[in-house]
Amino acid sequence: MNQNTVNKSLTPALIVLMSIATGLAVASNYYAQPLLETIASNFELTVSQAGFIVTAAQLGYAAGLMFIVPLGDMFERRGLIVLMTLLSAAGLLITALSSTILWVIVGTALTGLFSVVAQILVPLAATLASPEKRGKVVGMIMSGLLLGILLARTVAGLLASLGGWRTVYWVASGLMILMALILWRALPRYKQHSGLNYPQLLVSIIFLFTHNATLRTRALLGALSFANFSVLWTSMAFLLAGGPYHYSEAVIGLFGLVGAAGALAANGAGRLADRGKSGRTTTVGLLLLFSSWLLVAFGQYSLWALLVGIIVLDLAVQAVHVTNQTMIYRMMPEARSRLTAGYMTSYFIGGAFGSLISAAAYQYAQWIGVSVVGGILSLLGIIVWLLSKRSIERANVELSE
């Protein structure tokens, strides 16, 4: 498939389909978050032990990013995407059928491992897009991804209130199987010829990190920003289920609708990056991220402070993330899957770390502990960016020349 044919194959309808598929795939990692209180009660777990379910999903996702996503630079992508979607559905089925917490964790990890199909769809969309619209297209696909993450909580809460927490996984598995069939019919066939075998692909990721300061900085910023996101959402169910709120699963799930406002930042951030304003977008995003925790901290006393804090935090995280991806996709078109693997592995390791410390912070210091952890992580992001900004901007200028 030549580049002209590739560009013509990316229709508006296909962009929407890829956005939905990306959101549905990544949502599989987040259904458990509003259900943690219920699952913990079902299996007689502590708060910290229940938080490990989310951590297992993130670690599975990180492993998939490192060891499976690079295959997008070796195999035909449509077939790979369909196969991974079906395997992710299998993981959801295992969770639905689980009789012990061990099987919940196995199913969750397996789902996370293969739901990285979302990260094969994103570089495929970037490849199919014309260069002048790449940031816009990536932003649209990432809107689907963020909506999937956030609306997963809403859907999970509603389904659990209707038929129990296992119903969530039965329905999710069926949707993934249906999506696999649709993608098989709709996606164009595309194979990237990297000329490398599998071990060489993995080694080349390390080489890319070693020789590319932009990738290293963007990966670290991504890890810290997603750690913030996970710190907030992992412990949110515990805050809202307890005093003074005492909300049900269905109501807790509705908070995902509030966070979905962050998806609105995706297209704007991508367009700004296309116009050469990635540095400004990153700076504003990181400052907003830090500011959001001042509002979130008061969430234990004020619902309005919590709601505004959620919106600002998700806007900031998404703006930084879309800008990061748009910038790395401008480098080395023949290595986009490997660039994605390197960047997103760091990103979801950050998320797993955030989930782990969030549950521990809440257990030992309640919501104020969660807020302090988030504030420290966001401040670290600002420091990393200020120390790296000049070299990154020089690299971006050289890249555009």
C-alpha positions as CSV (number, residue, x, y, z in Angstrom):
1,M,0.0,0.0,0.0
2,N,1.6,3.3,-1.1
3,Q,1.3,6.5,0.9
4,N,-1.3,8.1,-1.3
5,T,-3.5,5.0,-0.9
6,V,-2.8,5.0,2.8
7,N,-4.0,8.6,3.2
8,K,-7.1,8.0,1.2
9,S,-8.1,5.0,3.3
10,L,-8.4,7.1,6.4
11,T,-12.0,8.3,6.1
12,P,-13.9,10.2,8.8
13,A,-16.0,7.1,9.5
14,L,-12.8,5.0,9.9
15,I,-11.4,7.6,12.3
16,V,-14.6,7.4,14.4
17,L,-14.5,3.5,14.4
18,M,-10.8,3.5,15.4
19,S,-11.6,5.9,18.2
20,I,-14.4,3.7,19.5
21,A,-12.2,0.6,19.2
22,T,-9.4,2.3,21.1
23,G,-11.7,3.4,23.9
24,L,-13.4,0.1,24.2
25,A,-10.0,-1.8,24.4
26,V,-8.5,0.5,27.0
27,A,-11.7,0.6,29.0
28,S,-11.2,-3.1,29.8
29,N,-8.4,-2.0,32.3
30,Y,-10.7,0.4,34.2
31,Y,-14.0,-1.4,34.8
32,A,-12.7,-2.6,38.2
33,Q,-12.1,0.9,39.7
34,P,-15.6,1.8,40.7
35,L,-16.2,-1.8,41.8
36,L,-13.2,-2.1,44.1
37,E,-15.3,-1.7,47.3
38,T,-17.8,-4.5,46.1
39,I,-15.0,-6.8,44.9
40,A,-13.1,-6.3,48.2
41,S,-16.2,-7.3,50.1
42,N,-16.9,-10.3,47.9
43,F,-13.5,-11.7,48.4
44,E,-12.9,-10.3,51.9
45,L,-9.9,-8.1,50.9
46,T,-8.4,-5.0,52.5
47,V,-8.3,-1.7,50.7
48,S,-4.7,-2.1,49.8
49,Q,-5.2,-5.7,48.5
50,A,-8.2,-4.6,46.3
51,G,-6.0,-1.8,44.8
52,F,-3.6,-4.5,43.5
53,I,-6.4,-5.6,41.0
54,V,-5.9,-2.2,39.3
55,T,-2.1,-2.5,39.6
56,A,-2.2,-6.0,37.9
57,A,-4.2,-4.5,35.0
58,Q,-1.6,-1.7,34.6
59,L,1.4,-4.0,34.9
60,G,-0.2,-6.4,32.3
61,Y,-0.7,-3.4,30.0
62,A,2.9,-2.3,30.5
63,A,4.2,-5.8,29.6
64,G,2.0,-5.8,26.5
65,L,3.3,-2.4,25.5
66,M,6.9,-3.6,25.7
67,F,6.6,-7.1,24.3
68,I,3.6,-7.1,22.0
69,V,3.2,-3.5,20.5
70,P,6.6,-3.7,18.7
71,L,5.1,-6.5,16.6
72,G,3.2,-3.8,14.7
73,D,6.5,-3.0,13.0
74,M,6.8,-6.7,11.9
75,F,3.4,-8.2,11.2
76,E,0.3,-7.1,9.1
77,R,-1.6,-4.8,11.5
78,R,-5.2,-5.6,10.7
79,G,-4.8,-9.3,11.6
80,L,-2.7,-8.5,14.7
81,I,-5.4,-6.0,15.9
82,V,-8.2,-8.5,15.5
83,L,-6.3,-11.3,17.2
84,M,-5.4,-9.1,20.2
85,T,-9.0,-7.9,20.5
86,L,-10.2,-11.5,20.8
87,L,-7.6,-12.4,23.4
88,S,-8.5,-9.4,25.5
89,A,-12.1,-10.6,25.4
90,A,-10.9,-14.0,26.7
91,G,-9.3,-12.3,29.7
92,L,-12.6,-10.5,30.5
93,L,-14.3,-13.9,30.4
94,I,-11.9,-15.4,32.9
95,T,-12.6,-12.5,35.3
96,A,-16.4,-13.0,34.8
97,L,-16.0,-16.7,35.7
98,S,-13.5,-16.3,38.5
99,S,-14.2,-18.0,41.8
100,T,-11.2,-16.7,43.7
101,I,-9.3,-13.4,43.8
102,L,-6.3,-15.2,42.1
103,W,-8.4,-15.8,38.9
104,V,-9.6,-12.2,39.0
105,I,-6.0,-11.1,38.9
106,V,-5.1,-13.6,36.2
107,G,-8.0,-12.4,34.0
108,T,-7.3,-8.8,34.7
109,A,-3.6,-9.2,33.8
110,L,-4.4,-11.1,30.6
111,T,-6.9,-8.5,29.6
112,G,-4.4,-5.7,30.2
113,L,-1.7,-7.6,28.3
114,F,-3.8,-7.7,25.1
115,S,-5.8,-4.5,25.4
116,V,-2.6,-2.8,24.2
117,V,-4.3,-3.3,20.8
118,A,-5.3,0.3,21.5
119,Q,-1.6,1.3,21.1
120,I,-1.4,-0.5,17.7
121,L,-4.5,1.4,16.5
122,V,-3.0,4.8,17.5
123,P,0.2,4.6,15.4
124,L,-1.7,3.0,12.6
125,A,-4.0,6.0,12.5
126,A,-0.9,8.3,12.6
127,T,0.5,6.4,9.6
128,L,-2.7,6.5,7.7
129,A,-3.0,10.3,8.3
130,S,-1.4,12.9,6.1
131,P,1.5,14.8,7.9
132,E,-0.3,18.1,8.2
133,K,-3.3,16.4,9.9
134,R,-1.4,13.9,12.1
135,G,-1.8,15.8,15.3
136,K,-5.5,16.3,14.8
137,V,-6.1,12.6,14.0
138,V,-4.0,11.4,17.0
139,G,-6.0,13.8,19.1
140,M,-9.3,12.4,17.9
141,I,-8.2,8.8,18.5
142,M,-6.9,9.8,22.0
143,S,-10.2,11.4,22.7
144,G,-11.7,7.9,22.2
145,L,-9.1,6.4,24.5
146,L,-9.7,8.9,27.3
147,L,-13.5,8.5,27.0
148,G,-13.0,4.8,27.2
149,I,-11.0,5.1,30.4
150,L,-13.4,7.5,32.0
151,L,-16.8,6.1,30.8
152,A,-15.7,2.6,31.8
153,R,-16.3,3.7,35.3
154,T,-19.8,5.0,34.5
155,V,-20.8,1.9,32.6
156,A,-19.3,-0.4,35.2
157,G,-21.2,1.3,38.0
158,L,-24.5,1.1,36.1
159,L,-24.2,-2.5,35.1
160,A,-23.0,-3.6,38.5
161,S,-26.1,-1.9,40.1
162,L,-28.3,-3.9,37.6
163,G,-26.7,-7.3,37.7
164,G,-23.7,-7.5,40.0
165,W,-20.0,-6.8,39.2
166,R,-19.6,-10.0,37.1
167,T,-22.2,-8.6,34.6
168,V,-19.7,-5.9,33.7
169,Y,-17.2,-8.4,32.4
170,W,-19.7,-10.5,30.6
171,V,-21.0,-7.5,28.6
172,A,-17.5,-6.1,28.0
173,S,-16.3,-9.5,26.6
174,G,-19.2,-9.6,24.2
175,L,-18.5,-6.0,23.0
176,M,-14.9,-6.8,22.3
177,I,-15.8,-9.9,20.2
178,L,-18.2,-7.8,18.2
179,M,-15.6,-5.1,17.7
180,A,-13.1,-7.7,16.5
181,L,-15.5,-8.7,13.7
182,I,-16.2,-5.0,12.7
183,L,-12.5,-4.2,12.6
184,W,-11.7,-7.2,10.4
185,R,-14.2,-5.8,7.8
186,A,-13.3,-2.1,8.1
187,L,-9.6,-1.8,8.6
188,P,-7.2,-1.6,5.6
189,R,-4.4,-4.2,5.4
190,Y,-1.1,-2.6,6.3
191,K,2.3,-4.0,7.0
192,Q,5.4,-2.1,8.1
193,H,8.7,-3.5,6.7
194,S,11.2,-2.8,9.4
195,G,13.8,-5.4,8.3
196,L,14.3,-6.5,11.9
197,N,13.5,-9.8,13.7
198,Y,11.7,-9.8,17.1
199,P,14.8,-9.7,19.4
200,Q,16.2,-6.8,17.2
201,L,12.9,-5.0,17.5
202,L,13.1,-5.2,21.3
203,V,16.7,-4.1,21.5
204,S,16.0,-1.2,19.1
205,I,13.5,0.3,21.7
206,I,16.4,0.6,24.1
207,F,18.5,2.1,21.4
208,L,15.8,4.7,20.7
209,F,15.7,5.7,24.4
210,T,19.5,5.9,24.6
211,H,19.9,8.1,21.5
212,N,16.7,10.3,21.7
213,A,16.4,12.9,24.4
214,T,13.0,13.9,23.2
215,L,11.6,10.4,23.6
216,R,13.2,10.1,27.1
217,T,11.7,13.4,28.3
218,R,8.3,12.8,26.8
219,A,8.2,9.3,28.2
220,L,9.0,10.6,31.7
221,L,6.4,13.3,31.5
222,G,3.9,10.8,30.3
223,A,4.7,8.5,33.2
224,L,4.3,11.3,35.8
225,S,1.1,12.7,34.3
226,F,-0.6,9.3,34.1
227,A,0.6,8.5,37.7
228,N,-1.4,11.6,38.7
229,F,-4.4,10.3,36.8
230,S,-4.2,6.9,38.5
231,V,-3.6,8.4,42.0
232,L,-6.9,10.2,41.6
233,W,-9.1,7.6,40.1
234,T,-7.9,4.5,42.1
235,S,-9.0,5.9,45.4
236,M,-12.0,7.9,44.2
237,A,-14.4,5.0,44.9
238,F,-13.2,4.7,48.5
239,L,-13.8,8.5,49.1
240,L,-17.2,8.5,47.5
241,A,-18.4,5.3,49.1
242,G,-17.5,6.6,52.6
243,G,-18.5,9.7,54.5
244,P,-19.7,12.3,53.9
245,Y,-20.9,11.1,50.5
246,H,-22.0,7.4,50.9
247,Y,-22.7,7.1,47.2
248,S,-23.8,3.8,45.5
249,E,-21.8,2.1,42.7
250,A,-24.0,3.6,40.0
251,V,-23.5,7.2,41.3
252,I,-19.7,6.6,41.7
253,G,-19.6,5.5,38.1
254,L,-21.3,8.7,37.0
255,F,-18.2,10.6,38.0
256,G,-16.6,9.2,34.9
257,L,-18.9,11.6,32.9
258,V,-17.3,14.5,34.7
259,G,-13.8,13.4,33.9
260,A,-14.9,12.8,30.2
261,A,-14.6,16.6,29.8
262,G,-10.9,16.0,29.6
263,A,-11.4,14.4,26.2
264,L,-12.2,17.9,24.9
265,A,-8.6,18.9,25.3
266,A,-7.3,16.1,22.9
267,N,-8.2,17.7,19.6
268,G,-7.1,21.1,20.6
269,A,-3.7,19.9,22.0
270,G,-3.1,17.9,18.7
271,R,-3.8,21.0,16.6
272,L,-1.5,23.2,18.7
273,A,1.3,20.6,18.3
274,D,0.7,20.7,14.5
275,R,1.2,24.4,14.6
276,G,4.5,24.1,16.5
277,K,3.2,25.1,19.9
278,S,3.9,21.9,21.7
279,G,6.1,23.6,24.3
280,R,3.4,26.0,25.3
281,T,0.8,23.2,25.5
282,T,3.1,21.1,27.7
283,T,3.8,24.0,30.1
284,V,0.2,25.0,30.5
285,G,-0.9,21.4,31.0
286,L,1.7,20.7,33.7
287,L,0.8,23.9,35.6
288,L,-2.9,23.0,35.4
289,L,-2.1,19.5,36.7
290,F,-0.5,20.8,39.8
291,S,-3.2,23.4,40.4
292,S,-5.9,20.7,40.1
293,W,-4.7,19.0,43.3
294,L,-5.4,22.1,45.3
295,L,-9.1,21.7,44.4
296,V,-9.1,17.9,44.7
297,A,-7.7,18.1,48.2
298,F,-10.9,19.9,49.3
299,G,-13.0,17.2,47.7
300,Q,-13.4,15.5,51.1
301,Y,-15.4,18.6,52.2
302,S,-16.8,20.1,49.0
303,L,-18.4,18.2,46.1
304,W,-18.0,21.2,43.8
305,A,-14.3,21.5,44.5
306,L,-13.9,17.8,43.7
307,L,-15.9,18.0,40.4
308,V,-13.9,21.0,39.2
309,G,-10.6,19.4,40.3
310,I,-11.5,16.2,38.3
311,I,-12.2,18.2,35.1
312,V,-9.0,20.3,35.4
313,L,-6.8,17.3,36.1
314,D,-8.2,15.2,33.2
315,L,-7.9,18.2,30.8
316,A,-4.3,18.6,31.9
317,V,-3.3,15.0,31.7
318,Q,-4.8,14.6,28.2
319,A,-3.3,17.8,26.9
320,V,0.2,16.6,27.9
321,H,-0.4,13.1,26.6
322,V,-1.6,14.1,23.2
323,T,1.2,16.6,22.8
324,N,3.7,13.9,23.8
325,Q,2.4,11.4,21.2
326,T,2.1,14.0,18.4
327,M,5.8,14.9,18.9
328,I,7.2,11.4,19.0
329,Y,5.2,10.4,15.9
330,R,7.0,13.1,13.9
331,M,10.2,11.1,14.4
332,M,11.1,7.9,12.5
333,P,7.9,6.9,10.7
334,E,9.3,3.4,10.1
335,A,9.5,2.9,13.9
336,R,6.2,4.2,15.1
337,S,5.1,1.0,16.9
338,R,8.4,0.8,18.7
339,L,8.3,4.5,19.7
340,T,4.8,3.8,20.9
341,A,6.0,0.8,22.9
342,G,8.7,2.8,24.6
343,Y,6.6,5.8,25.4
344,M,3.5,3.9,26.5
345,T,5.4,1.4,28.5
346,S,6.7,4.3,30.6
347,Y,3.3,5.8,30.6
348,F,1.5,2.8,32.1
349,I,4.3,1.9,34.5
350,G,3.6,5.4,35.8
351,G,-0.1,4.5,36.0
352,A,0.6,1.2,37.8
353,F,2.9,3.1,40.3
354,G,0.2,5.7,40.8
355,S,-2.5,3.0,41.5
356,L,-0.3,1.3,44.0
357,I,0.7,4.3,46.0
358,S,-2.8,5.8,45.8
359,A,-4.4,2.8,47.6
360,A,-1.6,2.8,50.2
361,A,-1.9,6.6,50.7
362,Y,-5.6,6.3,51.2
363,Q,-5.3,3.4,53.7
364,Y,-2.8,5.3,55.8
365,A,-3.7,9.0,55.4
366,Q,-7.1,9.0,53.8
367,W,-7.9,11.6,51.0
368,I,-5.4,14.2,52.2
369,G,-2.7,11.6,51.7
370,V,-3.8,10.9,48.2
371,S,-3.9,14.6,47.4
372,V,-0.4,15.2,48.8
373,V,1.0,12.3,46.7
374,G,-0.7,13.7,43.6
375,G,0.7,17.2,44.2
376,I,4.3,15.8,44.6
377,L,4.1,13.9,41.4
378,S,2.7,16.9,39.4
379,L,5.5,19.1,40.9
380,L,8.1,16.5,39.7
381,G,6.6,16.8,36.2
382,I,7.1,20.6,36.2
383,I,10.7,20.2,37.4
384,V,11.5,17.6,34.7
385,W,10.0,19.8,32.0
386,L,11.8,23.0,33.1
387,L,15.1,21.1,33.1
388,S,14.5,19.6,29.7
389,K,12.6,22.3,27.9
390,R,15.4,24.0,26.0
391,S,16.9,20.8,24.6
392,I,13.5,19.5,23.6
393,E,12.5,22.8,21.8
394,R,15.9,22.7,19.9
395,A,15.2,19.2,18.8
396,N,11.7,20.1,17.6
397,V,13.0,23.0,15.6
398,E,15.6,20.7,13.9
399,L,12.8,18.2,13.2
400,S,10.6,20.7,11.5
401,E,13.4,22.0,9.2
